[in-house]
Structures are given as structure tokens and as C-alpha cells.
Amino acid sequence: MDRVRSAFNSVIKSERYSRFTLQPEEDGERHVEVKLHDNATDDDTEVGQAGGSPSFRPAPPRQSRNTLCYMALGLLIVFVIGYMVGFISHRKPRVEAVSCSKGTEVEEQTIVDVPRPAEVQLDWNDVTELLKQKLTAPNFVQTLRDFDLPNHSAGSEDDKKLGNRMFEEFKTLEMEPWTDKHYVQLPTPDSNHTNRVVFGSEVFEPKGYLAYSATGKVQGKLVYGSYGRKEDLDVLQKKNVELKDCVLLLRAGKLSFAEKVDNAEAKGASAVLIYPDPQDYTYTITTELYGHVHLGSGDPYTPGFPSFNHTQFPPTKSSGLPQIPAQTITASVATTLLQKIGGPAADASFRGGINSVSYTLGGSENVTVEVNNALVNTELHNVFGVIKGFQDPDRYVVLGAQRDAWGKGYARAAVGTSMLLELAKAFHAMVEKDLFRPRRSLVFASWSAGEYGSVGATEWLEGYMSSIDKSVLTYISLDGAVMGRGSFIASASPLLYSLIESTLKEVKSPLGSGAVYDMVGKSNWEAKVLRPMAMDDPAYPFLAFSGIPSISFHFINPNTEYYTYYGTNLDSMDNLDYQTNHRTGEITAVAAQFAGQMALRLVHDHLLNLDVSRYGGLITKSVSQIYRRVKQLSQSGQLKDVSPNWLNLARGSFQRAASSITNDIYNTDLYDKEACRILNDRIMSVERSLISPYVSPIDTPFRHLLLGRGSHTLAFITETTDMEQLHTQLALATWNLQLCANAMVGDIWDLDNEI
């Protein structure tokens, strides 16, 4: 080692120089030639006339071969030692998981710097298999029994006890549970002043009722109006049946109770009676009906804002509250009324399943309706638990279920609540024991007052209106997920259509062989499965009020659109078991797997599985209808100086923005977290940007341009007869669509404003 050190020192102590070259000698050896002076430049080099070498100072005496070998060995040892010291001092620690709470910026940055192989998650097939193994029929059989309760009406002690149980379950699962409390006014029958229907000498006091009905006592001619659809009431007017100040007798079904009452009020009716016709509902004719008639969702006495503080209620009411009384009656009472109603004969389409009546239209006999429901201040508890994501914890999927019901509410509430708890257990076990690392968070929500029009869920949405649509990726409703067996239907945002299709292909059918996709039929699956989302759907406020991609789905009997026992005391375990052929636990497990796999896709993949191209067809169809409508009105002279071309240009901007997202997906490295998050933010902007900024959530809560309800929608423009309003709404809808396209583009320098 001393000889190596000596040789090395002899080199570094040589004269200072600015350039060197290796020159070959005749014997094949090389030597180093160095310039004489310190400030030598390229111009100092002289080339001999005979092509000789440049003129340099003679090289120092050559070292021996052994000395050179020791020098090389010494340099090698120094290099290796330096490399090892640098590697040890700069090596990153390997991290299994990282908390996403405050104060963990260093850990998060460490994960970003770890090479890609350390970020590889469980294989998708492995993850779905883990979920399937944890969502088994025996587990659900036991959980369903636990939640089969005789009474848990909204805000009752039983409802609060059930909420506390969910809180403790989430706490046991280390899901950091919390509770949102809301103070709302819920209508209930007044025990001292019963609701009554008087027809001639007969007096009926029904036990069922319709929440949010106007109170009071009215009398009018009894008129039978089938389901109370607009076309049904038009038929009555064509037959010269007077609707003004009449009392309309309507069949349950086809529309929500609220829509029936709204249609009746629009025609000038003074009250509405609703009954379950045996043609649609096969249970006993003495079965009572319960429901609500608020044409909206949430607490109608705090419209557009949350009811956190019951002492601060302003004197404001929802525009969706009816101004006329409405009451349910049994099929038995309806039979008595229809037998004596009189009037002209009804069309065949109006006739129901009561064999003892001829279904005449009435209009000659008086009936009195008296509604005395009282408002009760009620405290509601929404209960939440969360499994936090490991990369984007501030982005989350919400899975929710109502836990209240009018009676037992087995299909309505017990099934959904059981699914919510078992899904929470399954995901927790996957993270805790199987090292599943979701990129984004999963929030589990147990809602109260769902029977009154998604009151608990809507109040939560109103409470965080300014930010929630930027954080919630998707809402998956578990309400009514099991209604039967043999078929499957769903209502959802178009953004979720592709995810629904892929999930149907992956989840095994409850009938045995194949997937659910095979059960519903492989050809034209959208027509067989997809349904428009109704206003009384629990997922509707998330979609049409808050602009969050949402879905509700139902395993159901073939050729059936609804569950007949909803809103009755017959919604029990026995009746659902009969509908599922005593396979309720098995079908509930499959339903949970469907919801779980959709949620998995949204929190597992780098890129959000929301297909922005699926809105294109719906927008094109709507714009085409408006284009034809405006053209017809212009040709007839009813509309002047109005062109639909600007709306069509906005449609083109939307299509190009959607295509730009698709192109950027193909050209982006999905392992680049920042680039991927930017893309996901652009995808998330689609639904919320379709919420109209030009209407008030107080007067028009369902503000979605395409799927909402009100004068701001594209559907309204195709139907209105008010030309001034058409002109205004066409302009606002055009800019609403263009704003959505701009949001999808992302960067302002890439905007495509042609209008």
C-alpha cells in the first residue's frame, strides 16, 4: 500500500499544465507530453514542415510498469470506497404504507422517489378475488338477521340506536367514524286529529299518509285519473271531464307520489287520493301506503342550505312543496269510491284490476279530504366511516344506504345497511391483512330520513356544496339493491356506463353459470339494463343537485320495474325471501360484489374509470331535438332572430374536449402521479360543470343541464311554448355547455371557444 501511495503522490506533485497528450514511442510504449507554460493555447502548437509532431516540452522520465499497476489498483480502490459511501448515505428507506394525515409530507415525498417497482399494487384479479372471498352468503344471512328490526322510523330512538351501532362498528374497524347532526321538520299524523276521507255517508280514517302534503279540508267532485301522468289527465280533458277543483283518485305506480300531485295541481285539482290497484300490487286490499309528496329532496323548510342549526331556520319553503292536500287510501276504500263514482266510461288503458268496478271517470259525486299532519322537529344522525387512500386521500368514492323505514323496511333499509357494513369489513380486511393499498379513499355513509326524500343525504350535500363535488368521484347507492332474482336494472350517469358494463362481465351471476352480463343478455345490454334516473331515486340528488357521477342498481325479477312492498308494512324478510326464491343472502352477496368492484376500480386504477365520451350521444340527441324545434318555430313565424347554431358549436367544443382527454390519456405516463392527477381532475370536471350556474338551488335544486328538472334543461327548451323564455334559456344552455367544454380542456391557453 505504501508503494501505491508513493506512486500516486509522484503523479499529483508534477508541474502544473493545461494540456497533455499520449505519444507512441518506437517500442510501442506511450508517454505523457505536457506544455511548458501555464497559459498555453491552441495557437501555441506548431507543426513541422515535414509533418512532424507538435512541439512540446519533453516528457518526464517514465515510471516502471509495476508502479503504473499499483497506481491503477489504488485508483480503483478509491473509486469503489467512494461509491459505497455515497450509496449508503443517499439510499431511500423502503416504506410499506404511509399515513395521509397532516404532517406526513416527508413520507409522501419519499414514496414519490421510490423506483416504480416499489409502487406496484396487487394484481387486479387478486384484488377482486379477495373481495369476493370476503363477501359471502353466510356472512350476509347473519347480518341481515341482525338488521331485521320491527321499527326504525327516521329520527326515532330505534333509528338513533341503529346509527350508534354503525358508529361503533366503524370504530371497531378503525375507520375514524364521525356523525353529522341535522335538525329538520318531519310531518307525522296528528293522533288527536286524524286524516279523513268522507264520501256520502261513509267516513274513512286511513293510517297511511303522505309526508309534506298541504293540510286542510277540501271538497270536490271525485274524478278517476289512472296513474296521474300528464297524458292521462289530457285524456280526461279531451273527454270534457272538469279537473278544476276536483279531487283526483289516482293509482300508485309509474310516477312518484310527488309527481302525481304536481301534475294534479297544475291542472287545478283541489286534492289527490292515491291507492294501490290490484293490477299493479297483489297484496291484500287493506294494505296501507306511506310516502311523501315533496317534489325535491332534503328538508323542504331549509331548501338549498343545510339544517345544521334548528334555531336559525329562515322563513323559506321549497318550491316543490304542494299547495293541495294529498292522502293515501287502501284498495278496499278505493273500491267503495269507484263503485259509486259515476261519469263516462274510461278507456281500456285506464282500467285496473278491481273486478267489481267498471272504472268510470266520475265528475258527479262529491268527496271530502281532510289532512291534519303535524310538523315535528327531529334530530337526524348521518354516520360515516372512511378507509383513507394512500396517494390521493382527498379524492373518494362514497357508498351509502338509508337505515330508516316506514315499517320493517327489510328490502328498503336492512339489505342496504347490511351491504354497507359487510363492504366496510371486507375493504378493511383487505387493507389490514392483505396489503391492499387503495390510491383513493372510500367513505361509507349511513343516512337517516331516506323515506322522506333522501333528507339526510341531501342535507349533507347542501352542507358541503362548495367543495364536495370536487372531492367525490362517484356515489354508489346501496338502497333497494335486492328486490328479486333473475334480472338486473340500473340508473346512472353516462360517465359510469362503461364501468357498469365491465363490472357486469366480471361479477358472477346469482343464477349459477356465467356472469351477470350473461344473465341480462349479451346483446343490446344498455336497453335491457339502463333506466332513466327517477327523481325519487336515492342517487338522484348526488347527480342532479351536486353534479357527482352516481348509480343505483337493483337485482329484480324479470319484467319488473319496482318492488311492490315499498312504503308498506309488508316490506319484510319473508316477502323478500319469496321474491328471491329464498336466496336473499346469496343475491345480496352478489349485489355487494357488484358495488364493491365498481368502487375498487375507482380507487385502484391510476386513471379514473369514468368514460367522458358517453355523454356525447345524449348531448347530440338533445341538441338535434332543439335544432328541429327552433327551425319549426322559425318557419312558422313564432320565433324570430333565434339560431340554434351557437348551441351546436358548443356541442362541437364538448366533443373536441372529450377527444382531447382521450388523446391525452393515451399519451400520458400513468406512473407520473402529477400528470395522472391533472387528467383525473379534468375527468371529474365533466359532471359538475353540467350543473347550471344560472339557477338558484333554492328554487331549482336539480340543476343538471341534461338530467335535471326545470326551465334550464335542454328538455325544457324542446317543450316550452313561451318564446321569450325559449330564447333566454337557449342562450344560457349554450354557455352552460361551453363552460363544461372549457373545464374539460384544463389549461386556459388550450380553450376552444368558437362562440
C-alpha positions in Angstrom: 0.0 0.0 0.0 3.0 2.3 0.7 4.2 1.8 -2.9 0.8 2.7 -4.2 0.7 5.9 -2.1 4.2 6.8 -3.2 3.3 6.3 -6.9 0.1 8.3 -6.6 1.9 11.2 -4.8 4.6 11.3 -7.6 1.9 12.0 -10.1 -0.1 14.7 -8.3 3.1 16.6 -7.4 4.1 17.1 -11.1 4.3 20.6 -12.7 1.1 22.4 -13.5 -0.1 22.1 -17.1 -3.1 22.9 -19.2 -3.0 20.2 -21.9 -1.5 16.7 -22.3 -1.2 14.1 -25.0 -0.1 10.5 -25.2 2.6 9.9 -27.8 3.7 6.5 -29.1 7.4 5.5 -29.0 9.0 3.3 -31.5 8.9 0.4 -28.9 5.1 0.7 -28.7 5.2 2.4 -25.2 3.3 5.6 -24.5 4.4 8.6 -22.7 2.8 11.9 -21.5 3.8 15.2 -23.1 3.0 18.4 -21.3 3.2 22.0 -22.4 5.9 24.2 -20.8 3.8 27.2 -19.7 0.6 27.7 -17.8 -1.2 30.0 -20.3 -0.8 27.8 -23.3 -3.5 27.9 -26.0 -4.3 26.1 -29.2 -2.2 28.7 -31.1 0.9 27.6 -29.3 1.0 24.3 -31.2 3.5 24.3 -34.1 3.5 21.8 -36.9 6.8 21.0 -38.5 7.4 21.5 -42.2 7.9 17.8 -42.7 4.7 16.8 -40.9 6.3 16.2 -37.5 4.7 16.2 -34.2 3.7 19.4 -32.3 6.4 20.9 -30.3 6.0 20.0 -26.5 8.3 20.0 -23.6 10.0 16.6 -23.2 8.0 14.2 -21.0 9.2 13.4 -17.6 11.0 10.2 -17.0 8.7 7.1 -17.4 7.5 5.1 -14.5 8.0 1.4 -14.2 5.3 -1.0 -15.2 4.8 -2.1 -11.6 4.3 1.5 -10.4 1.6 2.0 -13.1 -0.2 -1.2 -11.9 -0.2 0.0 -8.3 -1.5 3.4 -9.4 -4.4 1.8 -11.3 -5.2 -0.5 -8.4 -5.2 2.4 -6.0 -7.5 4.5 -8.2 -9.9 1.5 -8.4 -10.0 1.1 -4.6 -10.6 4.8 -4.0 -13.5 4.7 -6.6 -15.1 1.7 -5.0 -14.9 3.1 -1.5 -16.4 6.4 -2.7 -19.2 4.7 -4.5 -20.1 2.6 -1.4 -20.1 5.7 0.9 -22.3 7.6 -1.5 -24.8 4.7 -1.9 -25.2 4.2 1.8 -25.6 7.8 2.6 -28.2 8.5 -0.1 -30.2 5.3 -0.1 -34.1 5.8 0.3 -35.9 3.8 3.0 -38.4 1.3 1.8 -41.9 2.2 3.1 -44.8 -0.3 3.4 -47.5 2.3 3.9 -47.8 5.9 4.7 -50.4 7.8 6.7 -52.1 10.5 4.7 -52.7 12.7 7.8 -51.2 16.1 8.3 -47.5 16.2 8.9 -46.5 13.4 6.5 -45.2 15.5 3.7 -41.7 13.9 4.0 -43.0 10.4 3.9 -45.1 11.2 0.8 -42.1 12.7 -1.0 -40.1 9.6 -0.1 -42.7 7.3 -1.8 -42.6 9.5 -4.9 -38.8 8.9 -5.1 -39.0 5.2 -4.7 -38.5 3.4 -8.0 -41.6 2.2 -9.8 -41.4 -1.5 -8.8 -42.0 -0.5 -5.2 -45.3 1.1 -6.2 -46.7 -2.0 -7.9 -50.1 -2.9 -6.3 -51.8 -6.2 -6.0 -52.9 -7.6 -9.4 -56.5 -6.7 -10.3 -57.6 -10.3 -10.4 -56.1 -10.9 -7.0 -57.9 -7.8 -5.6 -61.3 -8.9 -6.9 -60.8 -12.4 -5.7 -60.0 -11.1 -2.2 -63.2 -9.1 -2.3 -65.3 -12.0 -3.5 -63.9 -14.3 -0.7 -64.9 -11.8 1.9 -68.4 -11.1 0.7 -70.1 -14.5 1.2 -73.7 -15.5 1.5 -73.4 -16.9 5.1 -72.0 -13.6 6.3 -74.9 -11.8 4.8 -77.5 -14.2 6.2 -76.3 -13.4 9.7 -76.0 -9.6 9.1 -79.4 -9.4 7.5 -80.9 -11.1 10.6 -79.2 -8.6 12.8 -80.7 -5.6 10.9 -84.2 -7.1 10.7 -85.8 -4.7 13.1 -89.6 -4.1 13.7 -89.3 -0.3 13.6 -86.7 2.3 12.8 -88.6 5.4 11.5 -86.5 8.5 10.9 -85.3 10.3 14.0 -86.8 7.7 16.4 -84.9 6.2 19.2 -84.6 3.0 17.3 -83.1 4.9 14.4 -80.5 6.6 16.6 -79.6 3.3 18.3 -79.0 1.8 14.8 -76.9 4.8 13.9 -74.9 4.4 17.1 -74.4 0.7 16.2 -73.0 1.7 12.8 -70.7 4.2 14.5 -69.3 1.5 16.9 -68.9 -0.9 14.0 -66.9 1.7 12.1 -64.9 2.4 15.2 -64.0 -1.2 15.7 -62.8 -1.3 12.1 -60.6 1.8 12.8 -62.4 3.8 10.2 -62.3 7.1 12.2 -66.1 7.4 12.3 -68.0 10.7 12.7 -71.6 11.9 12.8 -73.4 14.8 11.1 -76.4 16.0 13.0 -79.2 17.8 11.3 -82.4 19.4 12.8 -85.3 19.0 10.4 -89.1 19.2 10.4 -90.8 15.8 9.6 -94.5 15.5 9.1 -96.4 12.9 11.1 -100.1 12.1 11.5 -101.7 14.0 14.4 -103.1 11.4 16.8 -105.7 13.9 18.1 -106.9 14.9 14.6 -106.9 12.0 12.2 -106.8 12.3 8.5 -110.2 11.6 7.0 -111.9 10.8 3.7 -115.7 11.4 3.6 -117.8 10.0 0.7 -121.5 10.3 1.1 -122.4 8.7 4.4 -119.1 6.8 4.7 -116.1 8.1 6.7 -112.7 6.6 6.3 -109.7 7.2 8.6 -106.6 5.8 6.8 -103.5 5.1 8.8 -101.1 5.6 5.9 -100.2 9.2 5.0 -98.2 11.3 2.6 -95.5 13.5 4.2 -95.3 17.2 3.2 -98.9 17.2 2.0 -100.7 20.5 2.4 -103.0 20.4 5.4 -106.6 21.4 5.5 -110.1 20.2 4.5 -111.4 20.4 0.9 -114.4 19.1 -1.0 -114.7 18.5 -4.7 -116.1 16.2 -7.4 -114.4 12.8 -7.4 -112.6 12.1 -10.7 -110.6 9.0 -11.6 -107.4 9.8 -13.4 -105.5 6.4 -13.8 -101.8 7.0 -12.9 -102.0 10.8 -13.0 -99.5 11.1 -15.8 -99.8 14.3 -17.9 -101.1 12.2 -20.8 -103.7 10.6 -18.5 -105.0 14.0 -17.4 -105.0 15.2 -21.0 -107.3 12.2 -21.8 -109.8 13.4 -19.2 -109.8 16.9 -20.6 -110.5 15.6 -24.1 -113.5 13.8 -22.7 -114.7 17.1 -21.2 -114.2 15.9 -17.6 -113.7 19.0 -15.4 -110.5 18.9 -13.5 -110.6 22.3 -11.8 -111.4 22.0 -8.1 -111.9 18.2 -8.4 -110.5 15.5 -6.1 -108.4 13.2 -8.3 -108.3 9.5 -7.5 -105.1 8.0 -8.8 -103.4 4.6 -8.9 -100.0 4.2 -7.4 -97.1 3.4 -9.8 -95.4 4.8 -12.9 -94.6 8.1 -11.3 -93.6 9.2 -7.8 -96.3 10.4 -5.5 -94.8 13.9 -5.7 -95.1 14.0 -9.5 -98.7 12.8 -9.4 -99.7 15.6 -7.0 -97.7 18.1 -9.0 -99.5 17.2 -12.2 -102.9 17.3 -10.5 -102.1 20.7 -9.0 -101.1 22.0 -12.4 -104.5 21.0 -13.8 -106.3 22.9 -11.0 -107.3 19.9 -8.8 -108.1 20.6 -5.1 -106.8 17.4 -3.6 -105.4 13.9 -4.5 -106.2 10.4 -3.3 -103.7 7.6 -4.2 -104.4 3.9 -3.9 -102.6 0.6 -4.9 -104.6 -1.1 -7.7 -104.6 -4.9 -7.5 -103.5 -5.0 -11.2 -100.1 -3.5 -10.0 -100.0 -4.6 -6.4 -101.0 -8.1 -5.5 -101.1 -7.8 -1.7 -104.2 -7.6 0.4 -106.7 -4.8 -0.3 -106.4 -3.4 3.2 -102.7 -2.6 2.9 -101.8 1.0 3.9 -99.4 3.1 1.8 -96.8 5.6 3.1 -94.7 8.1 1.2 -94.0 11.8 0.6 -95.1 14.4 -1.9 -92.2 16.9 -1.8 -91.1 17.5 -5.4 -87.5 17.6 -4.4 -85.2 16.2 -1.8 -83.9 17.2 1.6 -85.7 19.2 4.2 -88.1 21.4 2.3 -88.1 24.0 5.0 -84.4 24.7 4.5 -84.1 24.5 0.7 -80.6 24.8 -0.7 -78.8 25.1 2.6 -78.2 22.6 5.4 -80.3 22.3 8.5 -77.4 22.2 11.0 -78.8 24.7 13.4 -82.5 24.4 14.1 -82.7 27.8 15.7 -81.7 29.5 12.5 -84.5 28.3 10.2 -85.4 31.2 7.8 -89.0 31.7 6.6 -88.3 29.8 3.4 -90.0 26.9 1.8 -89.1 24.6 -1.1 -90.8 25.4 -4.4 -91.5 21.7 -4.6 -94.0 21.7 -1.7 -97.6 21.0 -2.9 -100.3 23.5 -2.2 -103.1 20.9 -2.1 -103.9 18.1 0.3 -102.9 14.5 -0.7 -103.7 11.3 1.1 -103.2 7.6 0.5 -106.1 5.1 0.8 -106.3 1.3 0.7 -107.5 -0.6 -2.4 -110.6 -1.5 -0.3 -111.5 2.1 0.2 -110.8 2.9 -3.4 -113.2 0.1 -4.4 -116.0 1.8 -2.5 -115.3 5.1 -4.2 -115.0 3.6 -7.7 -118.3 1.7 -7.3 -120.2 5.0 -6.8 -118.1 7.5 -8.8 -120.4 7.6 -11.9 -119.5 9.5 -15.0 -118.4 8.4 -18.5 -116.7 5.1 -19.2 -112.9 5.0 -19.1 -110.7 3.8 -21.9 -109.3 0.3 -21.7 -105.9 1.8 -20.7 -107.5 3.3 -17.6 -109.0 0.1 -16.3 -107.4 -1.7 -13.3 -107.7 -5.0 -11.5 -110.7 -4.5 -9.3 -113.2 -6.8 -10.8 -116.3 -5.4 -9.0 -115.9 -1.9 -10.6 -116.2 -0.6 -14.2 -113.7 2.2 -13.8 -115.8 5.2 -14.9 -114.3 8.6 -14.8 -116.6 10.3 -12.3 -117.1 14.1 -12.1 -120.5 14.0 -10.5 -120.1 12.9 -6.8 -118.6 15.0 -4.1 -115.9 13.7 -1.7 -114.2 15.5 1.2 -110.5 15.1 2.0 -109.1 16.3 5.4 -105.3 16.2 6.1 -104.1 17.1 9.6 -100.4 16.1 9.6 -98.2 17.9 12.1 -94.6 19.0 11.7 -92.3 17.6 14.4 -88.7 19.0 15.0 -86.5 16.0 14.6 -82.8 15.4 15.1 -81.2 13.2 12.4 -77.8 11.5 12.6 -75.8 10.6 9.5 -73.0 8.3 10.4 -69.7 8.0 8.4 -66.6 5.9 8.3 -63.6 6.1 6.0 -60.7 4.0 4.6 -58.2 6.5 3.5 -56.3 6.3 0.2 -52.6 6.0 0.1 -51.9 8.5 -2.7 -54.9 10.8 -3.2 -56.8 10.6 0.2 -58.7 13.8 -0.7 -60.5 12.0 -3.6 -63.1 9.5 -2.5 -65.9 7.2 -3.5 -69.0 7.3 -1.3 -71.1 4.1 -0.7 -74.3 4.9 1.1 -77.5 3.4 2.4 -80.5 4.7 4.3 -81.2 2.9 7.6 -84.7 4.3 8.3 -88.1 2.9 7.1 -91.8 3.4 7.5 -92.2 -0.1 8.9 -89.8 -3.0 8.9 -88.2 -1.8 5.7 -86.3 -5.0 5.1 -85.6 -4.5 1.4 -85.7 -0.8 1.7 -83.2 -0.4 4.5 -82.0 -3.6 6.1 -80.4 -5.0 2.9 -78.6 -1.8 2.1 -77.3 -1.3 5.6 -76.1 -4.9 5.7 -74.2 -4.4 2.4 -72.7 -1.2 3.7 -71.3 -2.9 6.9 -70.1 -6.0 5.1 -68.3 -3.9 2.4 -66.7 -1.9 5.1 -65.4 -5.0 6.8 -64.2 -6.5 3.5 -62.2 -3.4 2.5 -60.8 -3.0 6.0 -59.6 -6.6 6.0 -58.0 -6.2 2.5 -56.0 -3.2 3.7 -55.1 -4.6 7.1 -54.3 -8.2 6.3 -53.9 -8.4 2.5 -51.8 -5.3 2.0 -54.3 -3.8 -0.5 -53.4 -0.1 -1.0 -56.2 1.9 -2.5 -55.0 5.0 -4.2 -58.1 7.0 -3.2 -60.4 6.9 -0.2 -63.6 5.0 0.5 -66.3 6.7 2.5 -69.2 4.6 4.0 -72.3 6.6 4.8 -75.4 5.6 6.8 -78.2 8.1 6.1 -81.3 8.9 8.1 -84.7 10.1 6.8 -84.3 8.5 3.4 -88.0 7.7 3.3 -88.9 11.4 3.4 -86.9 12.1 0.2 -83.3 11.5 0.9 -83.3 14.1 3.6 -80.2 13.1 5.5 -78.1 12.7 2.3 -79.3 15.9 0.8 -78.6 17.9 3.9 -75.1 16.6 3.9 -74.7 17.6 0.2 -76.0 21.1 1.0 -73.6 21.4 3.9 -70.6 20.9 1.8 -71.9 22.2 -1.6 -68.9 24.4 -2.4 -66.3 21.6 -2.2 -67.9 18.1 -2.2 -68.3 17.9 -6.0 -64.5 18.4 -6.4 -63.7 15.5 -4.0 -66.4 12.8 -4.5 -65.5 10.7 -7.5 -68.8 8.7 -7.5 -71.7 7.9 -5.3 -72.9 4.3 -5.2 -76.3 3.8 -3.7 -77.0 0.5 -2.0 -80.7 1.2 -1.4 -83.0 -1.4 -2.8 -80.1 -3.4 -4.3 -82.1 -6.6 -3.9 -85.7 -6.8 -5.0 -85.8 -10.2 -6.6 -83.8 -12.5 -8.8 -83.3 -13.2 -12.5 -82.8 -9.7 -13.8 -80.8 -6.5 -13.2 -81.5 -2.8 -13.8 -79.6 0.3 -13.1 -79.8 4.1 -13.3 -76.6 6.1 -13.6 -74.7 8.9 -15.0 -73.5 8.2 -18.6 -69.9 8.6 -17.3 -70.4 5.2 -15.5 -71.9 3.2 -18.4 -68.6 1.7 -19.5 -67.7 0.8 -15.9 -71.2 -0.8 -15.4 -70.6 -2.9 -18.5 -67.2 -4.2 -17.5 -68.4 -4.9 -13.9 -71.4 -6.9 -15.2 -68.9 -9.0 -17.1 -66.8 -9.7 -14.1 -69.3 -10.4 -11.3 -70.7 -14.0 -11.3 -74.4 -14.4 -11.8 -76.5 -15.4 -8.8 -78.3 -17.9 -11.0 -75.2 -20.1 -11.2 -73.3 -20.1 -14.5 -71.8 -17.2 -16.3 -71.6 -13.5 -15.3 -74.4 -11.1 -14.5 -73.8 -9.8 -18.1 -74.9 -13.2 -19.4 -77.9 -13.2 -17.1 -79.3 -10.0 -18.6 -78.4 -10.9 -22.2 -75.2 -10.0 -24.0 -76.9 -8.2 -27.0 -78.1 -4.7 -26.5 -77.4 -4.7 -22.8 -78.0 -1.0 -22.4 -81.6 -1.2 -23.4 -82.1 -4.2 -21.1 -80.3 -2.7 -18.1 -80.2 1.1 -18.1 -83.2 3.2 -16.9 -83.6 7.0 -16.6 -82.9 8.0 -13.1 -86.2 9.0 -11.4 -86.4 12.0 -9.1 -87.2 9.8 -6.1 -84.1 7.7 -6.7 -81.8 8.0 -3.7 -78.8 8.7 -6.0 -80.6 11.5 -7.9 -79.6 14.4 -5.5 -76.0 13.4 -5.9 -76.2 13.5 -9.7 -78.7 16.3 -10.4 -78.1 18.6 -7.4 -74.4 18.2 -6.7 -73.0 17.1 -10.1 -71.5 13.8 -8.8 -71.5 10.7 -11.1 -73.9 8.4 -9.3 -75.5 5.0 -9.7 -78.4 3.0 -8.1 -78.9 -0.6 -9.2 -81.3 -3.5 -8.4 -81.4 -7.2 -8.7 -85.0 -7.8 -9.6 -87.5 -10.2 -11.1 -87.7 -10.3 -14.9 -90.2 -7.9 -16.5 -90.5 -5.9 -13.2 -89.5 -2.3 -12.6 -90.2 -1.8 -8.9 -90.6 -3.6 -5.6 -94.3 -3.7 -4.7 -93.8 -3.8 -0.9 -92.0 -0.5 -0.7 -93.8 2.0 1.5 -95.9 -0.6 3.3 -95.7 -2.7 6.4 -95.3 -5.8 4.2 -91.6 -5.0 3.4 -90.4 -7.9 5.4 -87.8 -10.7 5.4 -90.4 -13.3 4.4 -91.7 -11.4 1.4 -88.2 -10.6 0.1 -87.2 -14.3 0.6 -90.3 -15.2 -1.5 -89.2 -12.8 -4.3 -85.6 -14.2 -4.3 -86.7 -17.9 -4.0 -85.2 -18.0 -0.5 -81.8 -16.9 -1.8 -81.7 -13.4 -0.4 -78.3 -13.9 1.3 -76.7 -15.2 -1.9 -78.1 -12.4 -4.1 -77.2 -9.8 -1.5 -73.6 -11.1 -1.6 -73.5 -10.8 -5.4 -75.0 -7.2 -5.2 -72.3 -6.3 -2.7 -69.7 -7.7 -5.1 -71.1 -5.6 -7.9 -71.0 -2.4 -5.8 -67.6 -3.3 -4.3 -65.9 -4.0 -7.7 -67.2 -0.7 -9.1 -65.7 1.1 -6.0 -62.5 -0.9 -6.4 -62.0 0.2 -10.0 -62.4 3.8 -9.0 -59.9 3.7 -6.1 -57.4 1.1 -7.5 -56.5 2.3 -11.0 -54.2 5.1 -11.8 -56.8 6.7 -14.1 -60.5 7.2 -13.1 -62.7 4.7 -14.9 -65.2 7.4 -16.0 -65.9 7.5 -19.7 -66.3 11.1 -20.8 -67.2 10.0 -24.4 -70.5 8.5 -23.2 -72.2 11.9 -22.8 -71.6 12.7 -26.4 -74.6 10.7 -27.7 -77.0 12.2 -25.2 -75.8 15.8 -25.9 -76.1 15.3 -29.7 -79.6 13.8 -29.4 -80.8 16.8 -27.2 -79.2 19.4 -29.4 -80.7 17.8 -32.5 -84.2 18.0 -31.0 -83.7 21.7 -30.1 -82.4 22.3 -33.6 -85.5 20.9 -35.2 -87.8 22.7 -32.7 -86.2 26.1 -33.3 -86.3 25.5 -37.1 -90.0 24.7 -37.0 -90.9 27.7 -34.8 -88.8 30.0 -37.1 -90.5 28.7 -40.2 -93.9 29.2 -38.7 -93.1 32.8 -37.7 -93.5 32.1 -34.0 -89.8 32.6 -33.3 -87.6 35.3 -34.8 -83.9 36.1 -34.7 -83.0 33.0 -32.9 -80.5 30.5 -34.1 -79.5 27.1 -32.7 -76.1 27.2 -34.4 -74.4 28.5 -31.3 -75.6 25.6 -29.3 -74.3 23.2 -32.0 -70.9 24.9 -31.8 -70.9 24.4 -28.1 -71.7 20.8 -28.7 -68.7 20.6 -31.0 -66.5 22.1 -28.3 -67.6 19.5 -25.9 -66.9 16.7 -28.3 -63.4 18.0 -29.0 -62.7 18.5 -25.3 -63.8 14.9 -24.7 -61.5 13.7 -27.5 -58.6 15.7 -26.1 -59.0 13.9 -22.8 -59.0 10.6 -24.6 -55.8 11.5 -26.6 -54.0 12.8 -23.5 -54.8 9.5 -21.7 -53.0 7.6 -24.5 -50.1 10.0 -24.4 -49.6 10.2 -20.7 -47.3 8.1 -18.5 -49.8 6.9 -15.9 -47.0 6.3 -13.4 -46.5 10.1 -13.4 -48.6 10.9 -10.4 -49.0 14.6 -11.1 -49.9 14.1 -14.7 -52.4 11.5 -13.8 -54.0 13.6 -11.1 -54.4 16.5 -13.6 -56.1 14.1 -16.0 -58.4 12.8 -13.3 -59.3 16.4 -12.3 -60.3 17.1 -15.9 -62.4 13.9 -16.0 -64.1 14.9 -12.7 -65.0 18.3 -14.0 -67.4 17.0 -16.6 -70.4 16.2 -14.3 -70.1 19.1 -12.0 -69.7 21.5 -15.0 -73.1 20.3 -16.3 -74.7 21.8 -13.2 -76.2 25.1 -14.4 -74.7 28.2 -12.7 -77.7 30.3 -13.8 -80.4 28.9 -11.5 -80.8 29.0 -7.7 -80.6 25.8 -5.7 -83.5 27.1 -3.6 -85.9 27.4 -6.5 -84.4 24.8 -8.8 -82.4 22.3 -6.8 -81.9 19.8 -9.7 -79.7 22.0 -11.8 -78.2 19.4 -14.2 -78.4 20.7 -17.8 -79.2 17.2 -19.2 -80.6 15.2 -16.3 -82.1 17.8 -14.0 -85.6 19.3 -13.8 -86.5 22.9 -14.6 -86.5 25.6 -17.2 -82.7 25.5 -17.5 -82.7 21.9 -19.0 -82.3 21.1 -22.7 -85.5 19.0 -22.4 -87.5 22.1 -21.3 -86.3 24.1 -24.4 -87.8 21.4 -26.7 -91.2 21.6 -25.0 -91.8 25.2 -23.9 -94.4 27.4 -25.7 -93.0 30.6 -24.2 -90.9 32.1 -27.0 -89.2 34.7 -24.8 -88.2 32.1 -22.3 -87.0 29.7 -25.0 -84.7 32.5 -26.3 -83.3 33.1 -22.9 -82.8 29.5 -21.9 -81.3 28.6 -25.2 -78.6 31.2 -24.6 -77.9 30.1 -21.1 -77.9 26.4 -22.0 -75.4 27.2 -24.8 -72.9 28.8 -22.4 -73.5 26.1 -19.8 -72.4 23.5 -22.3 -69.4 25.7 -23.5 -68.3 26.2 -19.9 -68.3 22.4 -19.4 -66.1 22.0 -22.5 -63.7 24.7 -21.2 -63.4 22.9 -17.9 -62.6 19.7 -19.6 -59.8 21.2 -21.6 -58.0 22.3 -18.4 -55.4 24.9 -19.5 -56.8 28.3 -20.5 -54.4 28.6 -23.4 -55.9 25.4 -24.9 -59.5 26.6 -24.8 -61.7 26.1 -27.9 -64.1 29.0 -27.9 -65.8 29.3 -31.2 -69.0 31.1 -29.9 
